[in-house]
């Protein structure tokens, strides 16, 4: 212990005072969050409110669209879920677009496209016209979903990246809540006008977004790829806590981009430009073991986020509440507002936990809670479905588990896929790699949205939630075995975590070996000596 004390001694100004050790200074003072990076994250994340509002508002608008346009249940499924399929075009184009014109102007493109789509939906006179509006709005949603987390991750310091990169999910949940409130407010209007106002009013955030984005800087990582090192340095100076941190971040970005550290701005301005050429080959045709591992993680986390059934609950919550025993349209819409509040409150909790306890503990806890909620909901709905009389306890528990499901989803499974997939890809592959994750997300969301009614008619409403329970259980096992922790690491450091699918076993073995080595050298505190001493003594016996 003497050598440890010598290594960690901190000199004091008075010789008569005992020397201080690093332990005396625990816990370290928490650095202040960079306000400029915070503001940029908010503005970029506002694009995600477009998807959230559309998802929330369609759950109620579909009731009145079906009554007004006299469409079938299958047509309702299509009009509700098709926007997710259309968004594939937007997310596929957004990766290359953001590499070409930059992250900031891609956000402008997303807002402009959705604005047109919202106006078309608001003025729709028939089912075909409405489908055209859904198509245009879907492309805008695809752009927004890809670019918001990528831009936010690239401007955020490592210490608060989880907090800031979770903002897109915060705004998605805020949009869902606004959509539910809009349903309730405009349901009082005449039938032909109410649902059109519900859909058309979403043009307002698109206009606000176009104005707000003018105050945002471009991503420093995109600027480096264009050879604009001087501009990147200026941005980093604004979004970093100190000049020293900005210099370190610039050096890391240059290294990740393959730029020699000694390159000056003028020389490199001419030599280096990148618009995403060759990225698909690196991602799909000739991926390294690390890139292959990253792809598995990015696609897997987006697949399971939607396959858990969250969009079925959000989009069709009025029907679920109807199956649970709520018959009044007004009461059903009020219950959906409660769902929106639960999602929004718990996503706010998640934003403060991401950088404190890490990605893995949050997502494993979140998915575990979702499994219990889904299983309980399936049991309650099955009991209600097979009973000829009202069962108050089952109705109350079903409503409670819907709320607990969206709450557990929001504390981990909601924000982490956007945070994780935006931070794990190497710099050159980030935009288009993230767009692949968004594509997977939208395919599964669209599939579930367009099949939920048909599915519960085929296998009962309770059976659908038992299916989601099984899928979510597989998700928990997948996350536990495949996903390394990225908390507190820079985007450039994260690349070293991938490429070994046995990372969990190896990290546990390394941790155990380090602890045993500390014991043999005497470099451990009393509590760990007692704990590990038991292991050591057991092995000796």
N, C-alpha and C positions, 0 to 999 in steps of 0.2 A: 504493500500500500504506500510505502514511502516513495517509490519511484513514481507512482501515479500522482501523489500529492505534489511532487516536484514538477511534474509535467504540466499540471493544471493550476499552479500557483500564480496569482495575479498580484503584482506589487502594489503597495499602498503608499500614501503620501507621508504617513507617520510611522517611524520605526518602532514605536512602543506598541503599536496595534498588531494583533495576530494576522498572519497572511490570509488573504481570502482565496477561496477556490471557486471554480466555475459553478459549483453547486449552489454557492451563496447567491448567485445571480439568476437562478431559476425562479419562475419561468421567464424566458427572454421577452423583452418588450415587443409587442406585435407591431409590425410596420403598418403605417397608414395606407389605406387604399388610394390608388392614384385616381383623382377625381376626373381627369380628362379621359382616361381609359374607361372609367365608369360611365361617363356620358356617351362615349362612342358606342359602348356595348348596348346601352339602352336604345339609342337611335337605330342601330343595325338590327336589334332584336325585334323592333316594332314590325318588321316585315312578317314575323311569325303570327302576329295577331290576325292576319288575313285568313290563314288556315283555321285557327281556333274559332273565329267568328263564324266562318262558313259551316264548320262541323256542328257548333252549338245551334245555330239558327235553323239548320236543315232538319234537326230532330223535331222541332215544332212546326216549321213551315210545311213539312211533308204532309202533315195532317190536313192542312187547308188547301195545299196544291191538289191533293187527291180528291177532295170534295169539289173544288172549283173546276178542274180539268177533267174530272171523271176518269181517272186512270186506275189501272189495276195495281195489286200489291207488287207484282214483278216490276212494273214500270216505276213504282216508288223506290224499290231497291236499286234500280239502275240510276235514277236521277240523284239519289242520295250518295251512292258509292262511286259513281263514274268519275267524279272530279279527281279522285286519287289515281285512277288509271291515266287520265289526261295529264296529270302533273308529272308523269314519267318523262314526257317530252320536254317539259320545263327543266326538270332536274338534270336530264341528260345534256341539254344544251347549256345549262348554267355553268358547268365545270369549265368547258372550253371558252364560254363567253367571259367568265371572270379571269381566265388566264390571258385573254386577248385585250379586253378594255379595262380590266381592273375590278377589284372587289366593290368599290364604292359605286361605280356607275352600273354595275350589275344589279345592285339594290334598287336603283332608279328604274331600270328595265322591269324588275319584278313588280314594283308598285304601279307602273304605267299599264302593264298588261292586265293586272287584276282590276284596275279602275275600269277598263273597257269591259271586262267580263261582268263586273258588278252592275254596270249600267244596262248591259244586254239582258241580264237576268231580271232586273227591276222592271224593264219594259216588255218582257216576254208576253206574247199573246196566246201562245199554245205550247204544247209539249216539245215540238221540234225546235221552236225558237229558244225555249228554255235550255235545251240540250246544247245549242250553240253557245249560249252564255256560259254554261258549265265548262265547255271545252276551253274557251278563252281564259276563264278564271282559273282553271286547272293548271294551265301553263304558267300563269303568274304564281300560283302556289308552289309549283315545283321549283321555280327560280328562288323564291323566298326561303323555302326550307333548306336548300343547299347553301346559300350564300350567308345567311345570318350567323350560324355557328362557326363557319370557316373564318369570316372576317373578325368575329369577336375573339376567337382563339388566337388569331395572329396579332391582335393589338393588346392582348392581356398579359400582364406579368405572370410568371409561374406561380407566385404566392397566392394569387386570387383568380387564376384562370378557371377553376371549377365554378367558383361563385359567378363570374361574369359570363362564362359560356353557357350556364344554365338559364340565362335570361330568355333565349328564344322559347324555351319550354314554359317559362313564367308567362310570356305574352300569349302563347298558345292557350294556356289555361285562362288567362284574362279574357281572351277572345271568346272562348267557350262560354264563360260566364256572361259576357255581353250579349252573346247570341241567345242564351236562355232568357235573359232579361228582356231582350228585344221581342222574343216570341210572346212573352206574357203581356208586354206593353201593346204591341200591334195586334194582338188577338182580339182586341176590343173594336178594331176597325171593321168595315164591311169586308166580306169574304174576298171579293175580287181585288181589293186594295191592300189588305193586311199583309198577305204573304209577299207581295211585290215590294212593299216597304221594308219588310224584314230582310230581303235579299239585296235590294238596291242601296240601302243605307251603308253597306260595307264599302262604298266608294269613298266615304269620308276619310278613313285612315290611310287610304292610298294617296290622297292629296297631301295629307299631313306628312307622310313619309317622304314624298318628293321634295318638299320644302326643307325638312329637317336634315336630309342627307347632305345638303350643300355645306353644312358646318362640319362634316366629318373629314378626317384626313384619309389618304389611301393607306392600305396595309403596307407596313414596312417590308414584309417578306416579299410581297409582289413587286415593290419598288426595287429591291435588290435583284430579283430575277430579270428586271428590265435594265439593269446596269445603272440605275439612278441611286447610287450610294449616298450622295449628298442629301437628296430628298429623304431617303430612308433614315439617315442619321437625325435629321430635323424632327421627323415623326417620333423616333425612339426617344429623343430628348423630352418630348411632351408626355409620352405615355409611360415613362420609367420614373422611378423614385429619385434617381440621381444620375449625374453624367457618367459615373463609373458603371452603373448598371446598364445604361444605354450603350456604352462602348462594349461591354461584355456581350450583350444581346446581339449587337451588330456583328461582332466577331463570330459568334455561334451561327448566325444566319449565313454569313459568308462561307463558313466552313461547310455547312449543310448544302449550300448551293454550288460547292466546288470552286469557289472564288479564292485565289491566293490572298492572304491577309495583307501582303504588301501592295496590292493593287490600289492605285489611287482612282479618284472619281473620273477624271477626264479620260484616262486610258481605257478603263473598263466600260465607260459609257458607249464606246464604239465597239468593243470586243464582244460584249455579252448581251444577248437579248433572248428571252424565252417566252413563247406563247403556248406552251403545252405540247410541243411536238414530241412524238414518240412515247407519250405517257401510257397509252393503252397497251403498247407492247410490254412495257415494264410491269404493268399491273396484271395483265392476263396471259400473255404469251410466254414471257421469260421472267417470271417473278423469282426473286431470291427467297430463301427460306424465311427471312424476316418479313418480306412483303407478303408472302403467302399467309403467314401467321396473322399479320395485320388485316388482310382481307377476310380471313375467317372470323376474326373478332368483329370487324365493322359490319359485315353482312349478317352475322349471327345475332348481334345485339339488336339490330333493326328488325330482323325477322321476328324474334321473340317478343319485342316490344308490342308489335301489332297482333301477333298470333295469340297473345294472352287474352284477347277479346275486348280490349279497352274501347275501340271504336264502336263495337257492337253495343256496349253499354251507353256510350255518349250519344251515338246517333239514334238509338232506338230506346232510350230510357223511358219515353212515354208508353211504349208498348210493354216494356218490362214491368212498369208500375201498374199497367192495366192488368197484366197477367197476375200480378201480386194482389189485386183486388181493388185498385183505385179506378173508378169508372168515369169521373167527371173530368172533362178536358181541362178545366181551370185548375183542378187539384193536381192533375198530372204535370202541367206546366210549372206549377209551384214546386212540385217535388224535383223537377229537373233543375230548377234554380238552386235548390239545396245541393244537388250534385256539383253544380258549377262552383258554389262556395267552397265545398269540401276540397275540390281539386285545386282551387286557387290558394286557399290557406296553406295547404300542405306543400305545395310547390315552393311557397315562400320559405317554409321551414327548411326544405331541402337545399335552397341556395346558400344558407348559412352553414350547412353541415358538410357540403362537398369538400371544402378545403380544410376542414377540421378533422374529420374522421376518415376521409378517403372515399374512393369510388367503390372498392370491393365490399366493405362492410355495409355501405348504404344499399347497394343493389341486391346483395344477398338477403338483407333484412326486408327490403321492399318486396322481393319476389316471394319470400316465405310468408309474409302477411297476405299477399294476393292469393296464394294457394289456399290458405285457410278461408279467406272470404269467398272465393269462388266455390269451394266445396260446400260451404254452409249455404250459400245462395242456391246452389243446385238442389240441395236437400229441401230447402224451404219451398222453392217453386214446384218441386215434385209433389210435396205434401199438399200444397194448395191445389195443384192441377188434378189430384186424385180425390179431392174432397168435394162433397156436394153442398157443404155449408161453409160460411166464413170462419177462418181460424185466426183469431186476432194475433196470437203469439207468432204464428208463421208469417203473417203479413208484416208485422212490425219488425221481425228479424230479417225478412227479405229486404225491406227498405234500408235497414241499418247496414246490412252487408254490402249493398250497392254503394253506400257512402264509404264504408271502410275499404272496399276494393279500390275506388278511385283515390282515396287518401293514401293507401299503401303504394299505389302506382305512382303517385305524384312525388313521394319522398325519395324515389330512387329510379325506378324503371322509366319514369317519364323524362327527367332531364338528362340522365347519364348517357343514353345512346347518342344524343347530340354532342355532349361534352366529349365523350370518349372517341367517337369517330372523327371529330374535328381536330383532335390533338395527336393521334397515333400515326398518321400517315407522314412519310418524309415530305419535305417542302415541295419538291417538284411534282409529287403525286397527290398532294393534299386536296386540291380543288376537285379534280376528277374522281379521286378515290372517294371523297365525301359524297359526290353525286351518285356513286354506285350504292352507297348506303341509303341515301334518300330514295333511290329507285326501288330498292328492296322494301323499304318501309311503306312506300305508296302502293306497291303491288299487293302486299299482304293486306293492307288497310282496305284497298278497293275490293279485294276478293271477299273479305269478311263483310264489308258494307253491303255488297250486292248479293249476298247469299244468306244473311241472317234470318230473314223471314221464312224463306224456303227451308232453311235448315231446321228451325224450331218446329215447323209444321211437319217435317219428316221424322224428327227424333225427339220431340217434346222440348219445351223451354228449359226444363231442368237438365235434360240430356246434353244440351248445348253447353251449359256451364260445367258439367262434368268433363266434357271434352276439353274445354279451356283449362280446367284444373290439371288434366294430364299433361297438356302442352307446357303449362307453366312449371310443373314439376321437372320436366326435362330441361327447361331453361335454367332452373336453379343449379342443376348438376353441371350443365354446360358452362355457366359463368364461374362456378367454383374451380373447375379444372383448367380452363383455357385463358382466363383474363388476369394479366398482371396489374398491379397497382401503379398508377401514374401520378398520384398526388405529389405536388411540390416540385416536380421535375420540369425542366424547360422542354419545349417542343423538340429541341435537338437531342437532348439527353434521352428522351423516351424511346428513340429508335433502338437503343441498345437493349431494351427489355424484351424484344421480340426475336423470334427465330428458333426458339427451343420450346416445344410443346410440353416438355417435361419440367418446365420452369418451377412449378409448385413443389415437386419432390426435391429438386435441386436446391431451391431456396430454403426449404425446411432443413435439409441436410447441412447446408452451409451455416445456417443460424445455429444449429445444434453444435456443429464443430467449433464455431466461434465461441459459444458459451463455455464449452468444455475446455477450450484453450485458455479462456480467461480464468477459469477455476485453477488450472494447473499453474498459471503465472501469478495467481493471487490478485488479479485485476478485476475484482467484482465486489459488489456491496454485500452486506450481510444477508439481505432477504434473498438475493439470487443464489448465494452460497448455500443457504438452507434448502432452497427449492431444488437446485441442481445437485446438491450434495446427496439428496435422496436418490436421484437417478444414478449418481456415481457409485454410492454405496450398494445400491441394488445390483448394479452390474458386477461389483467386486464380489459380493456374496454369490 
